Amino acid sequence: MNGPQTIDHKPQTIQVGIIMGSDSDLPVMQAAAEVLKSLNIAFELTVVSAHRTPMRMVEYATKARGRGLKVIIAGAGGAAHLPGMVASLTPLPVIGVPIKSSNSIDGWDSVLSILQMPNGIPVATVALNAAKNAGILAASIIGSFEEHIGDQVAAYKKKLEEEVLVKIENLKKQGWENKFD
């Protein structure tokens, strides 16, 4: 995606940075982008490798706040140092997405690398490959101080509730009973 995103033909300030250690992480990380796009939240998406481009990582993290970003979503597999290193360099909230990569031990290495941060350098960590939840969490963080985004997140969650209620009714119509309702 080139240039600022537009909603109703007006450029938006990019609020969320989505970064990943490699372009091979894109199939997972694009779920965060899709959620943010559906909620009309401007974002950028790029590769920033903690190990192969450490100076790019430092520059990205240290300049993010000054560029107007509000939240960074960082996805990484294997040793998964990207989210924690970025969190150590920026005052912004960082959401880590552990990714099950080809060199991963069932993804647990990524999960634990992101989850087990030392006190003082928090990284909000979502489930393995759960970039969609990272996008929702980023929207919720921004929505806590931007009412229109908070309203969009509330509407999104209401839609999820309505979908489940339809499924419950479908089960009842199929003859499945429960004693709850």
FIMARVO-772576 format. One record per residue (C-alpha): residue in three letters; residue number from 1; x, y, z. Coordinates in pm, whole numbers. Layout:
<nodes>
{r->ala, k->NUM, x->X, y->Y, z->Z}
...
</nodes>
This chain:
<nodes>
{r->met, k->1, x->0, y->0, z->0}
{r->asn, k->2, x->165, y->323, z->-115}
{r->gly, k->3, x->113, y->663, z->48}
{r->pro, k->4, x->-139, y->754, z->314}
{r->gln, k->5, x->-459, y->557, z->321}
{r->thr, k->6, x->-770, y->746, z->232}
{r->ile, k->7, x->-1116, y->717, z->376}
{r->asp, k->8, x->-1379, y->918, z->189}
{r->his, k->9, x->-1094, y->1058, z->-26}
{r->lys, k->10, x->-929, y->1233, z->272}
{r->pro, k->11, x->-574, y->1126, z->365}
{r->gln, k->12, x->-553, y->974, z->711}
{r->thr, k->13, x->-264, y->998, z->954}
{r->ile, k->14, x->-112, y->655, z->994}
{r->gln, k->15, x->-182, y->538, z->1349}
{r->val, k->16, x->-62, y->178, z->1353}
{r->gly, k->17, x->265, y->34, z->1235}
{r->ile, k->18, x->258, y->-333, z->1136}
{r->ile, k->19, x->607, y->-477, z->1116}
{r->met, k->20, x->736, y->-829, z->1067}
{r->gly, k->21, x->1073, y->-997, z->1063}
{r->ser, k->22, x->1034, y->-1129, z->709}
{r->asp, k->23, x->795, y->-1109, z->417}
{r->ser, k->24, x->725, y->-1479, z->478}
{r->asp, k->25, x->527, y->-1357, z->782}
{r->leu, k->26, x->284, y->-1162, z->562}
{r->pro, k->27, x->22, y->-1440, z->529}
{r->val, k->28, x->-22, y->-1420, z->908}
{r->met, k->29, x->25, y->-1046, z->956}
{r->gln, k->30, x->-213, y->-935, z->682}
{r->ala, k->31, x->-502, y->-1033, z->913}
{r->ala, k->32, x->-412, y->-734, z->1134}
{r->ala, k->33, x->-413, y->-509, z->829}
{r->glu, k->34, x->-752, y->-639, z->720}
{r->val, k->35, x->-908, y->-566, z->1060}
{r->leu, k->36, x->-763, y->-217, z->1072}
{r->lys, k->37, x->-880, y->-148, z->717}
{r->ser, k->38, x->-1231, y->-269, z->803}
{r->leu, k->39, x->-1235, y->-24, z->1097}
{r->asn, k->40, x->-1100, y->264, z->885}
{r->ile, k->41, x->-779, y->291, z->1086}
{r->ala, k->42, x->-479, y->399, z->879}
{r->phe, k->43, x->-172, y->177, z->905}
{r->glu, k->44, x->158, y->104, z->741}
{r->leu, k->45, x->311, y->-240, z->687}
{r->thr, k->46, x->675, y->-326, z->629}
{r->val, k->47, x->957, y->-569, z->707}
{r->val, k->48, x->1188, y->-480, z->995}
{r->ser, k->49, x->1422, y->-760, z->1101}
{r->ala, k->50, x->1573, y->-743, z->1448}
{r->his, k->51, x->1863, y->-963, z->1335}
{r->arg, k->52, x->1921, y->-874, z->969}
{r->thr, k->53, x->1839, y->-501, z->978}
{r->pro, k->54, x->1902, y->-396, z->1339}
{r->met, k->55, x->1970, y->-31, z->1255}
{r->arg, k->56, x->1642, y->-15, z->1057}
{r->met, k->57, x->1466, y->-158, z->1363}
{r->val, k->58, x->1623, y->104, z->1592}
{r->glu, k->59, x->1531, y->386, z->1355}
{r->tyr, k->60, x->1175, y->257, z->1307}
{r->ala, k->61, x->1112, y->219, z->1681}
{r->thr, k->62, x->1272, y->545, z->1791}
{r->lys, k->63, x->1098, y->755, z->1525}
{r->ala, k->64, x->753, y->588, z->1541}
{r->arg, k->65, x->598, y->819, z->1799}
{r->gly, k->66, x->730, y->1133, z->1630}
{r->arg, k->67, x->579, y->1012, z->1302}
{r->gly, k->68, x->237, y->996, z->1469}
{r->leu, k->69, x->202, y->622, z->1527}
{r->lys, k->70, x->-7, y->526, z->1830}
{r->val, k->71, x->55, y->148, z->1840}
{r->ile, k->72, x->303, y->-95, z->1684}
{r->ile, k->73, x->211, y->-452, z->1596}
{r->ala, k->74, x->525, y->-663, z->1558}
{r->gly, k->75, x->517, y->-1019, z->1431}
{r->ala, k->76, x->809, y->-1257, z->1449}
{r->gly, k->77, x->885, y->-1627, z->1438}
{r->gly, k->78, x->1165, y->-1840, z->1577}
{r->ala, k->79, x->1370, y->-1646, z->1830}
{r->ala, k->80, x->1114, y->-1364, z->1789}
{r->his, k->81, x->1320, y->-1074, z->1924}
{r->leu, k->82, x->1150, y->-805, z->1715}
{r->pro, k->83, x->855, y->-717, z->1945}
{r->gly, k->84, x->1066, y->-698, z->2260}
{r->met, k->85, x->1348, y->-504, z->2103}
{r->val, k->86, x->1103, y->-255, z->1952}
{r->ala, k->87, x->928, y->-221, z->2289}
{r->ser, k->88, x->1263, y->-143, z->2452}
{r->leu, k->89, x->1314, y->146, z->2210}
{r->thr, k->90, x->973, y->318, z->2202}
{r->pro, k->91, x->725, y->451, z->2456}
{r->leu, k->92, x->439, y->330, z->2233}
{r->pro, k->93, x->240, y->17, z->2313}
{r->val, k->94, x->376, y->-283, z->2125}
{r->ile, k->95, x->161, y->-585, z->2045}
{r->gly, k->96, x->360, y->-898, z->1970}
{r->val, k->97, x->235, y->-1164, z->1732}
{r->pro, k->98, x->425, y->-1491, z->1771}
{r->ile, k->99, x->445, y->-1667, z->1436}
{r->lys, k->100, x->499, y->-2036, z->1378}
{r->ser, k->101, x->782, y->-2023, z->1127}
{r->ser, k->102, x->954, y->-2293, z->929}
{r->asn, k->103, x->1240, y->-2306, z->1181}
{r->ser, k->104, x->1006, y->-2301, z->1482}
{r->ile, k->105, x->951, y->-2557, z->1754}
{r->asp, k->106, x->570, y->-2573, z->1715}
{r->gly, k->107, x->564, y->-2197, z->1770}
{r->trp, k->108, x->642, y->-2220, z->2141}
{r->asp, k->109, x->982, y->-2058, z->2092}
{r->ser, k->110, x->811, y->-1753, z->1941}
{r->val, k->111, x->537, y->-1743, z->2203}
{r->leu, k->112, x->776, y->-1757, z->2495}
{r->ser, k->113, x->1027, y->-1514, z->2342}
{r->ile, k->114, x->756, y->-1249, z->2313}
{r->leu, k->115, x->558, y->-1335, z->2625}
{r->gln, k->116, x->843, y->-1361, z->2877}
{r->met, k->117, x->963, y->-1001, z->2868}
{r->pro, k->118, x->1141, y->-861, z->3173}
{r->asn, k->119, x->958, y->-616, z->3398}
{r->gly, k->120, x->974, y->-267, z->3260}
{r->ile, k->121, x->955, y->-365, z->2891}
{r->pro, k->122, x->599, y->-491, z->2839}
{r->val, k->123, x->479, y->-644, z->2514}
{r->ala, k->124, x->110, y->-726, z->2484}
{r->thr, k->125, x->117, y->-1075, z->2336}
{r->val, k->126, x->-160, y->-1240, z->2138}
{r->ala, k->127, x->-194, y->-1609, z->2056}
{r->leu, k->128, x->22, y->-1788, z->1800}
{r->asn, k->129, x->-53, y->-1654, z->1449}
{r->ala, k->130, x->-332, y->-1435, z->1592}
{r->ala, k->131, x->-259, y->-1115, z->1401}
{r->lys, k->132, x->-633, y->-1051, z->1372}
{r->asn, k->133, x->-652, y->-1017, z->1750}
{r->ala, k->134, x->-352, y->-785, z->1740}
{r->gly, k->135, x->-541, y->-561, z->1498}
{r->ile, k->136, x->-848, y->-562, z->1722}
{r->leu, k->137, x->-634, y->-485, z->2028}
{r->ala, k->138, x->-460, y->-198, z->1848}
{r->ala, k->139, x->-801, y->-58, z->1751}
{r->ser, k->140, x->-919, y->-94, z->2112}
{r->ile, k->141, x->-615, y->94, z->2241}
{r->ile, k->142, x->-672, y->380, z->1998}
{r->gly, k->143, x->-1047, y->362, z->2062}
{r->ser, k->144, x->-990, y->425, z->2432}
{r->phe, k->145, x->-904, y->789, z->2348}
{r->glu, k->146, x->-1068, y->837, z->2007}
{r->glu, k->147, x->-1442, y->798, z->2048}
{r->his, k->148, x->-1529, y->726, z->1685}
{r->ile, k->149, x->-1283, y->436, z->1676}
{r->gly, k->150, x->-1410, y->310, z->2012}
{r->asp, k->151, x->-1760, y->313, z->1864}
{r->gln, k->152, x->-1639, y->112, z->1564}
{r->val, k->153, x->-1475, y->-147, z->1790}
{r->ala, k->154, x->-1797, y->-171, z->1994}
{r->ala, k->155, x->-1999, y->-221, z->1674}
{r->tyr, k->156, x->-1753, y->-489, z->1559}
{r->lys, k->157, x->-1795, y->-678, z->1886}
{r->lys, k->158, x->-2174, y->-637, z->1872}
{r->lys, k->159, x->-2168, y->-794, z->1525}
{r->leu, k->160, x->-1973, y->-1091, z->1664}
{r->glu, k->161, x->-2238, y->-1132, z->1935}
{r->glu, k->162, x->-2518, y->-1123, z->1679}
{r->glu, k->163, x->-2343, y->-1389, z->1469}
{r->val, k->164, x->-2322, y->-1622, z->1771}
{r->leu, k->165, x->-2688, y->-1564, z->1859}
{r->val, k->166, x->-2786, y->-1669, z->1505}
{r->lys, k->167, x->-2578, y->-1987, z->1546}
{r->ile, k->168, x->-2754, y->-2065, z->1874}
{r->glu, k->169, x->-3094, y->-2031, z->1708}
{r->asn, k->170, x->-2978, y->-2251, z->1419}
{r->leu, k->171, x->-2880, y->-2526, z->1663}
{r->lys, k->172, x->-3221, y->-2503, z->1832}
{r->lys, k->173, x->-3395, y->-2529, z->1493}
{r->gln, k->174, x->-3192, y->-2844, z->1425}
{r->gly, k->175, x->-3330, y->-2997, z->1744}
{r->trp, k->176, x->-3030, y->-2951, z->1973}
{r->glu, k->177, x->-3144, y->-2868, z->2323}
{r->asn, k->178, x->-2974, y->-2704, z->2616}
{r->lys, k->179, x->-3102, y->-2624, z->2963}
{r->phe, k->180, x->-2950, y->-2278, z->2967}
{r->asp, k->181, x->-3193, y->-2102, z->2739}
</nodes>
